Amino acid sequence: MGKQRSLPAVRPVGQDHRATPFELFFDLVYVFATTQITGFLAHEHSAYGVLQGLLILALLWGTWSGYTWLGNHSRADKGLLRAGMVGAMAAMFVVALTIPEAWHDTPGGLYGPVVLVCAYVLVRWVHLTVYAVAATGDAGLRHQIAVTWLPLLAGAALLLCGVLLGGWAQVLLFAVALLVDWAGIYLTARHGNWRLHSPVHLAERHGLFIILVLGESVVAIGVGAADQPIGVPLVVAAVLGVGAAVCLWWLYFDVVAPAAQRRLGDVRGRARVSLAVDAYTYGHFPLIAGIVLVALGVEGVVAHAGESRPLGAFSALSLFGGAALYLIGHLLFERLMHHAWNPPRLVTAGALVAACPAAAVLAPIAALAGLVTILTVLIIVETVRHERSPRAVAQPIEAPAGTTEIEEDRASICEH
């Protein structure tokens, strides 16, 4: 690693750096974008629409992750980085505005899909350009940034071809573009020259994004309740919807997030970068996608709270399938961070998948109550197991290779 020389407009961060208020402000455009995606999914109301929505969500996640790493290198609220991120906010807001037209252009005005791709590429271009300037004096990091342009440009070309062709060709090319971009960055990042100065900042930023997306599940309650008279069924559905959001929050923040943050802080050098890339940059996407799908299911329940007809396959799969995906994301995250399985969550994920057919034929409120009950039972089981044997490690996969504190974190995470 070369000796770093910072520019006057760039302020490097230390190992104890925390998320700044400006970064939270930056996240607001992603709140709007997530709301747009949920609205798009509800409007399409099909498996094909879910696939399209998740592809857009993956594009957004990639940009947010990039700026989180940038803010981990230098202060996001000072000088050059703040100016660049303000420009990226404007471009990302344009991306969010065009999400309803990402796959089907509305007649009149500009061609929506092309506008979305151009704004998205601009967000990525600003990120890498500002990152390169901030990395002045660090030859290894600047080389790493230069290499990242290759998958970005290849992916951008595929995205542009996709929007020009439209239909299934657009979906296929978007998927290939994401594969090229994510795989290219992953293969060059794990053992490359990225810098992770503050583990606290990275873990905190991802936790805050989880909260922002959980907020979408609360917003979904309001969207589903729009134009409905206040009555007992609506109130019950709203309370259950909040209960589902609380369960998702609890499963991440009670033990998982603090233990993972300590684990990341105890790793050093390139091993820390690899762990951060695996568990946070890539490992958190299933968590985000799962929450978005649960929000979609909650919106469907609240919108039909007073009805006795069956919930239906689409909302049932969104609700229970989204929660199962969320737990599968936890299993992946905990496996990467602590090298151990979590049997209660594995069993619960399977139970949620198995319960989908039953949920589809239940009344909406009954289905949502079933989801909250299953998640609540999981939380109770984990809490009791942790209190009884806080140091027990469940089904370790690899031999321990850390300090006593890491062992305690690993034990806690398995019990929860």
Backbone hydrogen bonds, N-H to C=O, Kabsch-Sander energy under -0.5 kcal/mol:
donor,donor_aa,acceptor,acceptor_aa,energy
5,R,136,T,-1.0
10,V,7,L,-1.8
13,V,73,H,-1.5
17,H,14,G,-1.5
23,E,20,T,-0.6
24,L,20,T,-1.4
25,F,21,P,-2.1
26,F,22,F,-2.5
27,D,23,E,-1.6
28,L,24,L,-0.5
28,L,25,F,-1.2
29,V,26,F,-1.0
30,Y,27,D,-0.9
31,V,27,D,-1.5
32,F,28,L,-2.0
33,A,29,V,-2.1
34,T,30,Y,-2.5
35,T,31,V,-2.1
36,Q,32,F,-2.2
37,I,33,A,-2.1
38,T,34,T,-2.4
39,G,35,T,-2.3
40,F,36,Q,-2.3
41,L,37,I,-2.6
42,A,38,T,-2.4
43,H,39,G,-2.1
44,E,40,F,-2.6
45,H,41,L,-2.7
50,V,46,S,-2.0
51,L,47,A,-2.2
52,Q,48,Y,-2.2
53,G,49,G,-2.7
54,L,50,V,-2.6
55,L,51,L,-1.8
56,I,52,Q,-1.8
57,L,53,G,-2.4
58,A,54,L,-2.2
59,L,55,L,-1.7
60,L,56,I,-2.3
61,W,57,L,-2.6
62,G,58,A,-2.1
63,T,59,L,-1.5
64,W,60,L,-2.4
65,S,61,W,-2.6
66,G,62,G,-1.7
67,Y,63,T,-1.9
68,T,64,W,-1.8
69,W,65,S,-2.1
70,L,66,G,-1.8
71,G,67,Y,-2.3
72,N,68,T,-0.9
73,H,69,W,-0.8
73,H,70,L,-1.1
74,S,70,L,-2.0
75,R,11,R,-3.1
78,K,75,R,-0.9
80,L,9,A,-1.8
81,L,9,A,-0.5
81,L,78,K,-0.9
82,R,78,K,-1.2
83,A,79,G,-2.0
84,G,80,L,-2.7
85,M,81,L,-2.7
86,V,82,R,-1.9
87,G,83,A,-1.8
88,A,84,G,-2.2
89,M,85,M,-2.2
90,A,86,V,-1.9
91,A,87,G,-2.1
92,M,88,A,-2.8
93,F,89,M,-2.2
94,V,90,A,-1.5
95,V,91,A,-1.9
96,A,92,M,-2.5
97,L,93,F,-2.4
98,T,94,V,-1.7
99,I,96,A,-1.1
101,E,98,T,-1.2
102,A,99,I,-1.7
112,G,110,L,-0.9
114,V,111,Y,-0.6
115,V,111,Y,-1.9
116,L,112,G,-2.4
117,V,113,P,-2.0
118,C,114,V,-2.6
119,A,115,V,-2.5
120,Y,116,L,-2.4
121,V,117,V,-2.7
122,L,118,C,-2.0
123,V,119,A,-2.0
124,R,120,Y,-2.0
125,W,121,V,-2.7
126,V,122,L,-2.6
127,H,123,V,-1.8
128,L,124,R,-2.3
129,T,125,W,-2.3
130,V,126,V,-2.7
131,Y,127,H,-2.4
132,A,128,L,-2.2
133,V,129,T,-1.8
134,A,130,V,-2.7
135,A,131,Y,-1.6
136,T,133,V,-1.6
138,D,135,A,-2.6
139,A,137,G,-0.6
142,R,138,D,-2.3
143,H,139,A,-2.2
144,Q,140,G,-2.0
145,I,141,L,-2.4
146,A,142,R,-2.2
147,V,143,H,-2.2
148,T,144,Q,-1.5
149,W,145,I,-0.8
149,W,146,A,-0.8
150,L,147,V,-1.3
152,L,148,T,-1.5
153,L,149,W,-2.8
154,A,150,L,-2.2
155,G,151,P,-2.6
156,A,152,L,-2.6
157,A,153,L,-2.1
158,L,154,A,-1.8
159,L,155,G,-2.4
160,L,156,A,-2.4
161,C,157,A,-2.2
162,G,158,L,-2.1
163,V,159,L,-2.2
164,L,160,L,-1.5
165,L,161,C,-1.6
166,G,162,G,-3.0
169,A,166,G,-0.8
170,Q,166,G,-0.9
170,Q,167,G,-0.6
171,V,167,G,-1.6
172,L,168,W,-2.8
173,L,169,A,-2.6
174,F,170,Q,-2.5
175,A,171,V,-2.2
176,V,172,L,-2.3
177,A,173,L,-2.6
178,L,174,F,-2.3
179,L,175,A,-2.1
180,V,176,V,-2.8
181,D,177,A,-2.7
182,W,178,L,-3.1
183,A,179,L,-2.4
184,G,180,V,-2.1
185,I,181,D,-2.3
186,Y,182,W,-2.6
187,L,183,A,-2.7
188,T,184,G,-1.4
189,A,185,I,-1.4
190,R,186,Y,-2.0
192,G,189,A,-1.5
197,H,195,R,-0.6
200,V,15,Q,-0.6
202,L,198,S,-1.9
203,A,199,P,-2.5
204,E,200,V,-2.6
205,R,201,H,-2.7
206,H,202,L,-1.9
207,G,203,A,-2.1
208,L,204,E,-2.4
209,F,205,R,-1.9
210,I,206,H,-2.1
211,I,207,G,-1.9
212,L,208,L,-2.2
213,V,209,F,-2.4
214,L,210,I,-2.4
215,G,211,I,-2.0
216,E,212,L,-0.8
216,E,213,V,-0.7
217,S,213,V,-0.9
217,S,214,L,-0.7
218,V,214,L,-1.2
219,V,215,G,-2.5
220,A,216,E,-2.3
221,I,217,S,-0.7
221,I,218,V,-0.7
222,G,218,V,-1.2
223,V,219,V,-2.3
224,G,220,A,-2.7
225,A,221,I,-1.7
226,A,222,G,-0.5
226,A,223,V,-1.0
228,Q,225,A,-2.0
235,V,231,G,-2.4
236,V,232,V,-2.7
237,A,233,P,-2.5
238,A,234,L,-2.4
239,V,235,V,-2.5
240,L,236,V,-2.4
241,G,237,A,-2.3
242,V,238,A,-2.2
243,G,239,V,-2.3
244,A,240,L,-2.3
245,A,241,G,-1.9
246,V,242,V,-2.4
247,C,243,G,-2.2
248,L,244,A,-2.1
249,W,245,A,-2.3
250,W,246,V,-2.9
251,L,247,C,-2.3
252,Y,248,L,-0.8
252,Y,249,W,-0.9
253,F,249,W,-2.9
254,D,250,W,-2.0
257,A,252,Y,-2.5
259,A,255,V,-2.2
260,A,256,V,-2.4
261,Q,257,A,-2.2
262,R,258,P,-2.0
263,R,259,A,-2.3
264,L,260,A,-2.5
265,G,261,Q,-1.9
266,D,262,R,-1.3
267,V,263,R,-0.6
267,V,264,L,-0.8
271,A,268,R,-0.9
272,R,268,R,-0.6
272,R,269,G,-0.8
273,V,269,G,-1.4
274,S,270,R,-2.8
275,L,271,A,-2.2
276,A,272,R,-2.4
277,V,273,V,-2.6
278,D,274,S,-2.6
279,A,275,L,-2.7
280,Y,276,A,-1.8
281,T,276,A,-1.9
282,Y,277,V,-1.9
283,G,278,D,-1.6
284,H,280,Y,-1.2
285,F,282,Y,-1.1
288,I,284,H,-2.1
289,A,285,F,-2.9
290,G,286,P,-2.3
291,I,287,L,-2.1
292,V,288,I,-2.2
293,L,289,A,-2.1
294,V,290,G,-2.2
295,A,291,I,-2.5
296,L,292,V,-1.9
297,G,293,L,-2.3
298,V,294,V,-2.8
299,E,295,A,-2.4
300,G,296,L,-1.8
301,V,297,G,-2.0
302,V,298,V,-2.8
303,A,299,E,-2.2
304,H,300,G,-0.7
304,H,301,V,-0.9
305,A,302,V,-1.5
307,E,304,H,-1.7
311,L,362,L,-2.8
312,G,360,A,-2.5
316,A,312,G,-1.9
317,L,313,A,-2.7
318,S,314,F,-2.1
319,L,315,S,-2.7
320,F,316,A,-2.7
321,G,316,A,-0.7
321,G,317,L,-1.1
322,G,317,L,-0.7
322,G,318,S,-1.1
323,A,319,L,-1.5
324,A,320,F,-2.3
325,L,321,G,-2.5
326,Y,322,G,-2.1
327,L,323,A,-2.0
328,I,324,A,-2.5
329,G,325,L,-2.5
330,H,326,Y,-1.6
331,L,327,L,-2.4
332,L,328,I,-2.3
333,F,329,G,-2.7
334,E,330,H,-3.1
335,R,331,L,-2.1
336,L,332,L,-2.4
337,M,333,F,-2.3
338,H,334,E,-2.8
339,H,335,R,-1.6
340,A,334,E,-0.5
341,W,394,A,-0.6
341,W,395,Q,-1.2
346,L,342,N,-2.0
347,V,343,P,-2.8
348,T,344,P,-2.2
349,A,345,R,-2.4
350,G,346,L,-1.9
351,A,347,V,-2.2
352,L,348,T,-2.4
353,V,349,A,-1.9
354,A,350,G,-2.4
355,A,351,A,-1.6
356,C,352,L,-0.6
356,C,353,V,-1.1
359,A,355,A,-2.6
360,A,356,C,-1.9
361,V,357,P,-0.8
361,V,358,A,-0.8
362,L,358,A,-0.6
362,L,359,A,-0.7
367,A,363,A,-2.3
368,L,364,P,-2.2
369,A,365,I,-2.5
370,G,366,A,-2.0
371,L,367,A,-1.9
372,V,368,L,-2.4
373,T,369,A,-2.2
374,I,370,G,-2.3
375,L,371,L,-2.4
376,T,372,V,-2.3
377,V,373,T,-2.4
378,L,374,I,-1.9
379,I,375,L,-2.1
380,I,376,T,-2.4
381,V,377,V,-2.7
382,E,378,L,-2.5
383,T,379,I,-2.4
384,V,380,I,-2.6
385,R,381,V,-2.5
386,H,382,E,-2.3
387,E,383,T,-2.2
388,R,384,V,-2.0
389,S,385,R,-2.2
392,A,389,S,-1.5
394,A,392,A,-0.5
395,Q,393,V,-0.7
397,I,339,H,-2.3
398,E,339,H,-0.9
407,E,403,T,-1.9
408,E,404,T,-2.2
409,D,405,E,-2.3
410,R,406,I,-2.7
411,A,407,E,-2.4
412,S,408,E,-2.6
413,I,409,D,-2.6
414,C,410,R,-1.9
415,E,411,A,-2.0
416,H,412,S,-1.6
